[in-house]
């Protein structure tokens, strides 16, 4: 019988540096192919890539929510819808959310729920507090003004739901979105 130690050593360790270099070359080729063939635009707006079509969610919300659901109409092209959710798993806390970003990269969103208004307002506004007795008239409706460390909010409570328009935008931008809201549907 012969000496097999050289064969075993060759398979276990003598080629490790060469194998590492070959692996890195293969990986480099894969990365280069991905970079060349996957479209990318470093000048593209990240907001445009987040754009959502909220039509189906809005229709579902207006069909099943126990309150008239608010969404803007005629808001303008400077606003891009970036998020929407409708959660009706708990009939005592049905939640509608619709978020927008404007051309100044400021966020403004609409939040609605038929749940406990104090808990809902605290949750969506990140613990905002009423801004004195300040009110804002938007869309023919009087809104309470609220303020937190992160958001300015307009709040309206009625017998069926609490509606909050909030964001990082200016008071004028938040008021513009609130003024564009139209409530429809609801059971």
mmCIF file of the C-alpha atoms, coordinates in Angstrom:
data_MODEL
# 
_entry.id   MODEL 
# 
loop_
_atom_site.group_PDB 
_atom_site.id 
_atom_site.type_symbol 
_atom_site.label_atom_id 
_atom_site.label_alt_id 
_atom_site.label_comp_id 
_atom_site.label_asym_id 
_atom_site.label_entity_id 
_atom_site.label_seq_id 
_atom_site.pdbx_PDB_ins_code 
_atom_site.Cartn_x 
_atom_site.Cartn_y 
_atom_site.Cartn_z 
_atom_site.occupancy 
_atom_site.B_iso_or_equiv 
_atom_site.pdbx_formal_charge 
_atom_site.auth_seq_id 
_atom_site.auth_comp_id 
_atom_site.auth_asym_id 
_atom_site.auth_atom_id 
_atom_site.pdbx_PDB_model_num 
ATOM 1   C CA . UNK A 1 1   ? 0.000   0.000  0.000   1.00 0.00 ? 1   UNK A CA 1 
ATOM 2   C CA . UNK A 1 2   ? 1.218   3.457  -0.836  1.00 0.00 ? 2   UNK A CA 1 
ATOM 3   C CA . UNK A 1 3   ? 1.454   6.688  1.091   1.00 0.00 ? 3   UNK A CA 1 
ATOM 4   C CA . UNK A 1 4   ? -1.837  8.650  0.663   1.00 0.00 ? 4   UNK A CA 1 
ATOM 5   C CA . UNK A 1 5   ? -0.932  11.599 2.904   1.00 0.00 ? 5   UNK A CA 1 
ATOM 6   C CA . UNK A 1 6   ? -0.067  13.880 -0.003  1.00 0.00 ? 6   UNK A CA 1 
ATOM 7   C CA . UNK A 1 7   ? -3.438  13.369 -1.692  1.00 0.00 ? 7   UNK A CA 1 
ATOM 8   C CA . UNK A 1 8   ? -5.413  14.097 1.454   1.00 0.00 ? 8   UNK A CA 1 
ATOM 9   C CA . UNK A 1 9   ? -3.398  17.221 2.214   1.00 0.00 ? 9   UNK A CA 1 
ATOM 10  C CA . UNK A 1 10  ? -3.896  18.452 -1.337  1.00 0.00 ? 10  UNK A CA 1 
ATOM 11  C CA . UNK A 1 11  ? -7.687  18.227 -0.982  1.00 0.00 ? 11  UNK A CA 1 
ATOM 12  C CA . UNK A 1 12  ? -7.805  19.876 2.435   1.00 0.00 ? 12  UNK A CA 1 
ATOM 13  C CA . UNK A 1 13  ? -5.561  22.870 2.376   1.00 0.00 ? 13  UNK A CA 1 
ATOM 14  C CA . UNK A 1 14  ? -2.871  23.332 -0.221  1.00 0.00 ? 14  UNK A CA 1 
ATOM 15  C CA . UNK A 1 15  ? -5.238  25.055 -2.674  1.00 0.00 ? 15  UNK A CA 1 
ATOM 16  C CA . UNK A 1 16  ? -7.057  27.365 -0.231  1.00 0.00 ? 16  UNK A CA 1 
ATOM 17  C CA . UNK A 1 17  ? -5.437  30.633 -1.378  1.00 0.00 ? 17  UNK A CA 1 
ATOM 18  C CA . UNK A 1 18  ? -6.017  29.790 -5.038  1.00 0.00 ? 18  UNK A CA 1 
ATOM 19  C CA . UNK A 1 19  ? -9.632  28.791 -4.301  1.00 0.00 ? 19  UNK A CA 1 
ATOM 20  C CA . UNK A 1 20  ? -10.214 32.026 -2.371  1.00 0.00 ? 20  UNK A CA 1 
ATOM 21  C CA . UNK A 1 21  ? -8.900  34.117 -5.258  1.00 0.00 ? 21  UNK A CA 1 
ATOM 22  C CA . UNK A 1 22  ? -11.063 32.203 -7.761  1.00 0.00 ? 22  UNK A CA 1 
ATOM 23  C CA . UNK A 1 23  ? -14.127 32.647 -5.554  1.00 0.00 ? 23  UNK A CA 1 
ATOM 24  C CA . UNK A 1 24  ? -13.521 36.398 -5.341  1.00 0.00 ? 24  UNK A CA 1 
ATOM 25  C CA . UNK A 1 25  ? -13.151 36.607 -9.133  1.00 0.00 ? 25  UNK A CA 1 
ATOM 26  C CA . UNK A 1 26  ? -16.449 34.753 -9.648  1.00 0.00 ? 26  UNK A CA 1 
ATOM 27  C CA . UNK A 1 27  ? -18.179 36.986 -7.104  1.00 0.00 ? 27  UNK A CA 1 
ATOM 28  C CA . UNK A 1 28  ? -16.770 40.084 -8.810  1.00 0.00 ? 28  UNK A CA 1 
ATOM 29  C CA . UNK A 1 29  ? -18.115 38.913 -12.170 1.00 0.00 ? 29  UNK A CA 1 
ATOM 30  C CA . UNK A 1 30  ? -21.588 38.366 -10.654 1.00 0.00 ? 30  UNK A CA 1 
ATOM 31  C CA . UNK A 1 31  ? -21.583 41.861 -9.073  1.00 0.00 ? 31  UNK A CA 1 
ATOM 32  C CA . UNK A 1 32  ? -20.448 43.433 -12.353 1.00 0.00 ? 32  UNK A CA 1 
ATOM 33  C CA . UNK A 1 33  ? -23.219 41.665 -14.295 1.00 0.00 ? 33  UNK A CA 1 
ATOM 34  C CA . UNK A 1 34  ? -25.830 42.831 -11.781 1.00 0.00 ? 34  UNK A CA 1 
ATOM 35  C CA . UNK A 1 35  ? -24.530 46.402 -11.908 1.00 0.00 ? 35  UNK A CA 1 
ATOM 36  C CA . UNK A 1 36  ? -24.534 46.491 -15.714 1.00 0.00 ? 36  UNK A CA 1 
ATOM 37  C CA . UNK A 1 37  ? -27.879 44.812 -16.367 1.00 0.00 ? 37  UNK A CA 1 
ATOM 38  C CA . UNK A 1 38  ? -30.072 46.011 -13.474 1.00 0.00 ? 38  UNK A CA 1 
ATOM 39  C CA . UNK A 1 39  ? -31.430 49.509 -14.222 1.00 0.00 ? 39  UNK A CA 1 
ATOM 40  C CA . UNK A 1 40  ? -30.519 52.206 -11.725 1.00 0.00 ? 40  UNK A CA 1 
ATOM 41  C CA . UNK A 1 41  ? -30.684 55.958 -11.735 1.00 0.00 ? 41  UNK A CA 1 
ATOM 42  C CA . UNK A 1 42  ? -28.729 57.770 -9.069  1.00 0.00 ? 42  UNK A CA 1 
ATOM 43  C CA . UNK A 1 43  ? -30.541 61.019 -9.898  1.00 0.00 ? 43  UNK A CA 1 
ATOM 44  C CA . UNK A 1 44  ? -34.043 59.550 -9.560  1.00 0.00 ? 44  UNK A CA 1 
ATOM 45  C CA . UNK A 1 45  ? -36.279 60.809 -6.799  1.00 0.00 ? 45  UNK A CA 1 
ATOM 46  C CA . UNK A 1 46  ? -36.689 58.284 -3.988  1.00 0.00 ? 46  UNK A CA 1 
ATOM 47  C CA . UNK A 1 47  ? -40.239 59.592 -3.528  1.00 0.00 ? 47  UNK A CA 1 
ATOM 48  C CA . UNK A 1 48  ? -41.214 58.521 -7.044  1.00 0.00 ? 48  UNK A CA 1 
ATOM 49  C CA . UNK A 1 49  ? -40.093 54.996 -6.296  1.00 0.00 ? 49  UNK A CA 1 
ATOM 50  C CA . UNK A 1 50  ? -42.346 54.887 -3.218  1.00 0.00 ? 50  UNK A CA 1 
ATOM 51  C CA . UNK A 1 51  ? -45.479 55.947 -5.107  1.00 0.00 ? 51  UNK A CA 1 
ATOM 52  C CA . UNK A 1 52  ? -48.580 53.867 -4.373  1.00 0.00 ? 52  UNK A CA 1 
ATOM 53  C CA . UNK A 1 53  ? -51.973 53.697 -6.011  1.00 0.00 ? 53  UNK A CA 1 
ATOM 54  C CA . UNK A 1 54  ? -54.362 53.797 -3.082  1.00 0.00 ? 54  UNK A CA 1 
ATOM 55  C CA . UNK A 1 55  ? -57.559 53.487 -5.137  1.00 0.00 ? 55  UNK A CA 1 
ATOM 56  C CA . UNK A 1 56  ? -58.316 49.856 -4.192  1.00 0.00 ? 56  UNK A CA 1 
ATOM 57  C CA . UNK A 1 57  ? -57.573 50.441 -0.490  1.00 0.00 ? 57  UNK A CA 1 
ATOM 58  C CA . UNK A 1 58  ? -59.749 53.529 -0.466  1.00 0.00 ? 58  UNK A CA 1 
ATOM 59  C CA . UNK A 1 59  ? -62.644 51.685 -2.115  1.00 0.00 ? 59  UNK A CA 1 
ATOM 60  C CA . UNK A 1 60  ? -62.334 48.858 0.401   1.00 0.00 ? 60  UNK A CA 1 
ATOM 61  C CA . UNK A 1 61  ? -62.190 51.298 3.318   1.00 0.00 ? 61  UNK A CA 1 
ATOM 62  C CA . UNK A 1 62  ? -65.216 53.233 2.095   1.00 0.00 ? 62  UNK A CA 1 
ATOM 63  C CA . UNK A 1 63  ? -67.126 49.976 1.641   1.00 0.00 ? 63  UNK A CA 1 
ATOM 64  C CA . UNK A 1 64  ? -66.367 48.431 5.051   1.00 0.00 ? 64  UNK A CA 1 
ATOM 65  C CA . UNK A 1 65  ? -65.515 51.209 7.513   1.00 0.00 ? 65  UNK A CA 1 
ATOM 66  C CA . UNK A 1 66  ? -68.232 52.137 10.024  1.00 0.00 ? 66  UNK A CA 1 
ATOM 67  C CA . UNK A 1 67  ? -67.536 55.831 9.353   1.00 0.00 ? 67  UNK A CA 1 
ATOM 68  C CA . UNK A 1 68  ? -67.187 58.020 6.239   1.00 0.00 ? 68  UNK A CA 1 
ATOM 69  C CA . UNK A 1 69  ? -63.575 57.624 5.065   1.00 0.00 ? 69  UNK A CA 1 
ATOM 70  C CA . UNK A 1 70  ? -61.552 60.742 4.236   1.00 0.00 ? 70  UNK A CA 1 
ATOM 71  C CA . UNK A 1 71  ? -59.272 61.057 1.219   1.00 0.00 ? 71  UNK A CA 1 
ATOM 72  C CA . UNK A 1 72  ? -58.135 64.131 -0.696  1.00 0.00 ? 72  UNK A CA 1 
ATOM 73  C CA . UNK A 1 73  ? -59.609 65.143 -4.008  1.00 0.00 ? 73  UNK A CA 1 
ATOM 74  C CA . UNK A 1 74  ? -57.843 67.594 -6.329  1.00 0.00 ? 74  UNK A CA 1 
ATOM 75  C CA . UNK A 1 75  ? -54.712 67.765 -4.195  1.00 0.00 ? 75  UNK A CA 1 
ATOM 76  C CA . UNK A 1 76  ? -52.314 68.519 -7.043  1.00 0.00 ? 76  UNK A CA 1 
ATOM 77  C CA . UNK A 1 77  ? -49.310 66.954 -8.718  1.00 0.00 ? 77  UNK A CA 1 
ATOM 78  C CA . UNK A 1 78  ? -46.864 68.190 -6.078  1.00 0.00 ? 78  UNK A CA 1 
ATOM 79  C CA . UNK A 1 79  ? -48.193 65.465 -3.747  1.00 0.00 ? 79  UNK A CA 1 
ATOM 80  C CA . UNK A 1 80  ? -47.249 61.793 -4.107  1.00 0.00 ? 80  UNK A CA 1 
ATOM 81  C CA . UNK A 1 81  ? -49.120 59.068 -2.227  1.00 0.00 ? 81  UNK A CA 1 
ATOM 82  C CA . UNK A 1 82  ? -46.507 56.839 -0.564  1.00 0.00 ? 82  UNK A CA 1 
ATOM 83  C CA . UNK A 1 83  ? -48.464 54.647 1.868   1.00 0.00 ? 83  UNK A CA 1 
ATOM 84  C CA . UNK A 1 84  ? -51.962 53.407 2.577   1.00 0.00 ? 84  UNK A CA 1 
ATOM 85  C CA . UNK A 1 85  ? -53.453 50.896 4.997   1.00 0.00 ? 85  UNK A CA 1 
ATOM 86  C CA . UNK A 1 86  ? -56.918 49.832 6.028   1.00 0.00 ? 86  UNK A CA 1 
ATOM 87  C CA . UNK A 1 87  ? -57.362 47.581 9.064   1.00 0.00 ? 87  UNK A CA 1 
ATOM 88  C CA . UNK A 1 88  ? -60.853 46.408 9.972   1.00 0.00 ? 88  UNK A CA 1 
ATOM 89  C CA . UNK A 1 89  ? -59.883 43.344 12.020  1.00 0.00 ? 89  UNK A CA 1 
ATOM 90  C CA . UNK A 1 90  ? -61.348 44.925 15.172  1.00 0.00 ? 90  UNK A CA 1 
ATOM 91  C CA . UNK A 1 91  ? -64.764 46.478 14.433  1.00 0.00 ? 91  UNK A CA 1 
ATOM 92  C CA . UNK A 1 92  ? -64.325 48.784 17.453  1.00 0.00 ? 92  UNK A CA 1 
ATOM 93  C CA . UNK A 1 93  ? -61.013 50.116 16.147  1.00 0.00 ? 93  UNK A CA 1 
ATOM 94  C CA . UNK A 1 94  ? -61.139 50.330 12.356  1.00 0.00 ? 94  UNK A CA 1 
ATOM 95  C CA . UNK A 1 95  ? -58.128 52.302 11.126  1.00 0.00 ? 95  UNK A CA 1 
ATOM 96  C CA . UNK A 1 96  ? -57.519 54.085 7.813   1.00 0.00 ? 96  UNK A CA 1 
ATOM 97  C CA . UNK A 1 97  ? -54.128 55.618 6.904   1.00 0.00 ? 97  UNK A CA 1 
ATOM 98  C CA . UNK A 1 98  ? -53.057 57.501 3.798   1.00 0.00 ? 98  UNK A CA 1 
ATOM 99  C CA . UNK A 1 99  ? -49.611 59.120 3.573   1.00 0.00 ? 99  UNK A CA 1 
ATOM 100 C CA . UNK A 1 100 ? -48.204 61.654 1.130   1.00 0.00 ? 100 UNK A CA 1 
ATOM 101 C CA . UNK A 1 101 ? -44.883 63.316 0.426   1.00 0.00 ? 101 UNK A CA 1 
ATOM 102 C CA . UNK A 1 102 ? -44.751 66.642 -1.381  1.00 0.00 ? 102 UNK A CA 1 
ATOM 103 C CA . UNK A 1 103 ? -42.112 68.028 -3.730  1.00 0.00 ? 103 UNK A CA 1 
ATOM 104 C CA . UNK A 1 104 ? -40.333 69.615 -0.735  1.00 0.00 ? 104 UNK A CA 1 
ATOM 105 C CA . UNK A 1 105 ? -39.957 66.056 0.700   1.00 0.00 ? 105 UNK A CA 1 
ATOM 106 C CA . UNK A 1 106 ? -42.313 66.827 3.567   1.00 0.00 ? 106 UNK A CA 1 
ATOM 107 C CA . UNK A 1 107 ? -44.666 64.133 4.856   1.00 0.00 ? 107 UNK A CA 1 
ATOM 108 C CA . UNK A 1 108 ? -48.368 64.731 5.467   1.00 0.00 ? 108 UNK A CA 1 
ATOM 109 C CA . UNK A 1 109 ? -50.818 61.962 6.243   1.00 0.00 ? 109 UNK A CA 1 
ATOM 110 C CA . UNK A 1 110 ? -54.448 61.264 7.023   1.00 0.00 ? 110 UNK A CA 1 
ATOM 111 C CA . UNK A 1 111 ? -55.321 58.957 9.919   1.00 0.00 ? 111 UNK A CA 1 
ATOM 112 C CA . UNK A 1 112 ? -58.841 57.876 10.892  1.00 0.00 ? 112 UNK A CA 1 
ATOM 113 C CA . UNK A 1 113 ? -60.290 55.525 13.480  1.00 0.00 ? 113 UNK A CA 1 
ATOM 114 C CA . UNK A 1 114 ? -63.487 54.799 15.322  1.00 0.00 ? 114 UNK A CA 1 
ATOM 115 C CA . UNK A 1 115 ? -61.491 53.652 18.369  1.00 0.00 ? 115 UNK A CA 1 
ATOM 116 C CA . UNK A 1 116 ? -60.774 55.582 21.549  1.00 0.00 ? 116 UNK A CA 1 
ATOM 117 C CA . UNK A 1 117 ? -59.899 59.077 20.325  1.00 0.00 ? 117 UNK A CA 1 
ATOM 118 C CA . UNK A 1 118 ? -57.374 59.965 23.052  1.00 0.00 ? 118 UNK A CA 1 
ATOM 119 C CA . UNK A 1 119 ? -55.377 56.753 22.563  1.00 0.00 ? 119 UNK A CA 1 
ATOM 120 C CA . UNK A 1 120 ? -55.587 57.037 18.757  1.00 0.00 ? 120 UNK A CA 1 
ATOM 121 C CA . UNK A 1 121 ? -54.403 60.667 18.705  1.00 0.00 ? 121 UNK A CA 1 
ATOM 122 C CA . UNK A 1 122 ? -51.514 59.888 21.073  1.00 0.00 ? 122 UNK A CA 1 
ATOM 123 C CA . UNK A 1 123 ? -50.482 56.914 18.952  1.00 0.00 ? 123 UNK A CA 1 
ATOM 124 C CA . UNK A 1 124 ? -50.517 58.499 15.492  1.00 0.00 ? 124 UNK A CA 1 
ATOM 125 C CA . UNK A 1 125 ? -49.136 61.901 16.535  1.00 0.00 ? 125 UNK A CA 1 
ATOM 126 C CA . UNK A 1 126 ? -46.423 60.470 18.778  1.00 0.00 ? 126 UNK A CA 1 
ATOM 127 C CA . UNK A 1 127 ? -47.955 61.972 21.923  1.00 0.00 ? 127 UNK A CA 1 
ATOM 128 C CA . UNK A 1 128 ? -48.946 65.389 20.624  1.00 0.00 ? 128 UNK A CA 1 
ATOM 129 C CA . UNK A 1 129 ? -50.684 67.858 22.893  1.00 0.00 ? 129 UNK A CA 1 
ATOM 130 C CA . UNK A 1 130 ? -53.385 70.348 22.095  1.00 0.00 ? 130 UNK A CA 1 
ATOM 131 C CA . UNK A 1 131 ? -51.832 73.655 21.026  1.00 0.00 ? 131 UNK A CA 1 
ATOM 132 C CA . UNK A 1 132 ? -53.782 75.833 23.448  1.00 0.00 ? 132 UNK A CA 1 
ATOM 133 C CA . UNK A 1 133 ? -57.184 76.729 22.045  1.00 0.00 ? 133 UNK A CA 1 
ATOM 134 C CA . UNK A 1 134 ? -55.870 77.141 18.504  1.00 0.00 ? 134 UNK A CA 1 
ATOM 135 C CA . UNK A 1 135 ? -58.141 75.974 15.734  1.00 0.00 ? 135 UNK A CA 1 
ATOM 136 C CA . UNK A 1 136 ? -57.800 75.974 11.967  1.00 0.00 ? 136 UNK A CA 1 
ATOM 137 C CA . UNK A 1 137 ? -60.572 76.182 9.395   1.00 0.00 ? 137 UNK A CA 1 
ATOM 138 C CA . UNK A 1 138 ? -59.947 73.906 6.419   1.00 0.00 ? 138 UNK A CA 1 
ATOM 139 C CA . UNK A 1 139 ? -62.437 72.630 3.877   1.00 0.00 ? 139 UNK A CA 1 
ATOM 140 C CA . UNK A 1 140 ? -65.303 74.301 5.727   1.00 0.00 ? 140 UNK A CA 1 
ATOM 141 C CA . UNK A 1 141 ? -64.482 72.336 8.899   1.00 0.00 ? 141 UNK A CA 1 
ATOM 142 C CA . UNK A 1 142 ? -62.941 73.536 12.155  1.00 0.00 ? 142 UNK A CA 1 
ATOM 143 C CA . UNK A 1 143 ? -59.944 71.480 13.283  1.00 0.00 ? 143 UNK A CA 1 
ATOM 144 C CA . UNK A 1 144 ? -58.095 71.515 16.611  1.00 0.00 ? 144 UNK A CA 1 
ATOM 145 C CA . UNK A 1 145 ? -54.350 72.156 16.276  1.00 0.00 ? 145 UNK A CA 1 
ATOM 146 C CA . UNK A 1 146 ? -52.032 69.720 18.051  1.00 0.00 ? 146 UNK A CA 1 
ATOM 147 C CA . UNK A 1 147 ? -48.235 69.668 18.310  1.00 0.00 ? 147 UNK A CA 1 
ATOM 148 C CA . UNK A 1 148 ? -45.600 67.041 19.177  1.00 0.00 ? 148 UNK A CA 1 
ATOM 149 C CA . UNK A 1 149 ? -41.832 66.996 18.933  1.00 0.00 ? 149 UNK A CA 1 
ATOM 150 C CA . UNK A 1 150 ? -42.125 65.463 15.474  1.00 0.00 ? 150 UNK A CA 1 
ATOM 151 C CA . UNK A 1 151 ? -45.525 66.398 14.012  1.00 0.00 ? 151 UNK A CA 1 
ATOM 152 C CA . UNK A 1 152 ? -47.985 69.212 13.688  1.00 0.00 ? 152 UNK A CA 1 
ATOM 153 C CA . UNK A 1 153 ? -51.511 67.844 13.533  1.00 0.00 ? 153 UNK A CA 1 
ATOM 154 C CA . UNK A 1 154 ? -55.054 68.937 12.839  1.00 0.00 ? 154 UNK A CA 1 
ATOM 155 C CA . UNK A 1 155 ? -57.624 66.878 14.726  1.00 0.00 ? 155 UNK A CA 1 
ATOM 156 C CA . UNK A 1 156 ? -61.365 66.550 14.249  1.00 0.00 ? 156 UNK A CA 1 
ATOM 157 C CA . UNK A 1 157 ? -63.582 64.325 16.380  1.00 0.00 ? 157 UNK A CA 1 
ATOM 158 C CA . UNK A 1 158 ? -67.184 63.460 15.655  1.00 0.00 ? 158 UNK A CA 1 
ATOM 159 C CA . UNK A 1 159 ? -69.623 60.796 16.816  1.00 0.00 ? 159 UNK A CA 1 
ATOM 160 C CA . UNK A 1 160 ? -68.372 58.167 14.343  1.00 0.00 ? 160 UNK A CA 1 
ATOM 161 C CA . UNK A 1 161 ? -64.596 58.722 14.053  1.00 0.00 ? 161 UNK A CA 1 
ATOM 162 C CA . UNK A 1 162 ? -61.521 60.748 14.832  1.00 0.00 ? 162 UNK A CA 1 
ATOM 163 C CA . UNK A 1 163 ? -59.694 62.230 11.848  1.00 0.00 ? 163 UNK A CA 1 
ATOM 164 C CA . UNK A 1 164 ? -56.099 63.431 12.128  1.00 0.00 ? 164 UNK A CA 1 
ATOM 165 C CA . UNK A 1 165 ? -54.108 65.214 9.428   1.00 0.00 ? 165 UNK A CA 1 
ATOM 166 C CA . UNK A 1 166 ? -50.492 65.337 10.512  1.00 0.00 ? 166 UNK A CA 1 
ATOM 167 C CA . UNK A 1 167 ? -47.028 65.749 9.178   1.00 0.00 ? 167 UNK A CA 1 
ATOM 168 C CA . UNK A 1 168 ? -43.649 67.359 9.029   1.00 0.00 ? 168 UNK A CA 1 
ATOM 169 C CA . UNK A 1 169 ? -44.827 69.876 6.454   1.00 0.00 ? 169 UNK A CA 1 
ATOM 170 C CA . UNK A 1 170 ? -45.640 73.503 7.075   1.00 0.00 ? 170 UNK A CA 1 
ATOM 171 C CA . UNK A 1 171 ? -48.942 74.576 8.607   1.00 0.00 ? 171 UNK A CA 1 
ATOM 172 C CA . UNK A 1 172 ? -50.055 75.644 5.117   1.00 0.00 ? 172 UNK A CA 1 
ATOM 173 C CA . UNK A 1 173 ? -49.253 72.201 3.643   1.00 0.00 ? 173 UNK A CA 1 
ATOM 174 C CA . UNK A 1 174 ? -51.082 70.362 6.430   1.00 0.00 ? 174 UNK A CA 1 
ATOM 175 C CA . UNK A 1 175 ? -54.050 72.718 6.075   1.00 0.00 ? 175 UNK A CA 1 
ATOM 176 C CA . UNK A 1 176 ? -54.010 72.221 2.286   1.00 0.00 ? 176 UNK A CA 1 
ATOM 177 C CA . UNK A 1 177 ? -54.354 68.456 2.696   1.00 0.00 ? 177 UNK A CA 1 
ATOM 178 C CA . UNK A 1 178 ? -57.084 68.843 5.319   1.00 0.00 ? 178 UNK A CA 1 
ATOM 179 C CA . UNK A 1 179 ? -59.006 71.217 3.029   1.00 0.00 ? 179 UNK A CA 1 
ATOM 180 C CA . UNK A 1 180 ? -58.836 68.691 0.157   1.00 0.00 ? 180 UNK A CA 1 
ATOM 181 C CA . UNK A 1 181 ? -60.394 65.850 2.186   1.00 0.00 ? 181 UNK A CA 1 
ATOM 182 C CA . UNK A 1 182 ? -63.746 64.474 1.112   1.00 0.00 ? 182 UNK A CA 1 
ATOM 183 C CA . UNK A 1 183 ? -65.505 61.916 3.262   1.00 0.00 ? 183 UNK A CA 1 
ATOM 184 C CA . UNK A 1 184 ? -67.502 59.200 1.553   1.00 0.00 ? 184 UNK A CA 1 
ATOM 185 C CA . UNK A 1 185 ? -68.861 55.772 2.294   1.00 0.00 ? 185 UNK A CA 1 
ATOM 186 C CA . UNK A 1 186 ? -69.126 54.271 5.710   1.00 0.00 ? 186 UNK A CA 1 
ATOM 187 C CA . UNK A 1 187 ? -71.830 52.097 7.150   1.00 0.00 ? 187 UNK A CA 1 
# 
